[in-house]
């Protein structure tokens, strides 16, 4: 099944938010011990403003996902601290953050319930948590599906729609929980270029209508520049910022910005920074993981 077309994601002004500011301070993450010890993240520090789309880009295996997992509360950090809205979620006294609905993750591989309709999948979280009645959750779910162009497949099952549509359902399912931070780990990696474009517009449509900070890991530089307020270019492993590029193209955006001179300038700057680290990773023998 092909994806449904969306109108350009520019119908509303970007929302501002007072929630979801991320502070990453001197974070170190090591795995193993002794001769087998591997440092995935080392002395990593940067800030993500509340309501900002932060794109984290770097070579495969550089430690980006380790950093995301620490923010999500999936594993501990070795040292340093991570704060959300000024509150330490992990640090010296609490190496591992407690997972919570304030930080929702969307991974590369989806996890929709195949026996539930798309509407039921989106409504599932707040219904189970008791934050909404079933009727309210379904009403909100239907609204979110409409925002991403899927209102006419709400009553279908995930197996009856395309992979790109399923990714949009997963994003809607994350947003319905009203997280402070939406954590995206290469969610569109397996999609073709045209489907990615639809996904980008759908994500921006949700972003413009819902107040949420987005922390997005990707290898796709065009994706990073098109979506992001800032690009954090990571070094080869261990992960730390090599450079931070502020994307000064105003939001709201649509696909027309990719032909602008400024977009190409930002692409070239990002490409050169990433290329240097990719060469370093290749020479060091790092493998994707």
Beta strands, then each sheet from edge to edge (+ up, - down):
strand 1: 22-31
strand 2: 38-48
strand 3: 53-57
strand 4: 79-84
strand 5: 87-90
strand 6: 103-106
strand 7: 181-185
strand 8: 213-218
strand 9: 230-234
strand 10: 241-246
sheet 1: 2+ 1- 4+ 5-
sheet 2: 6+ 7+ 8+ 3+ 9+ 10-
end
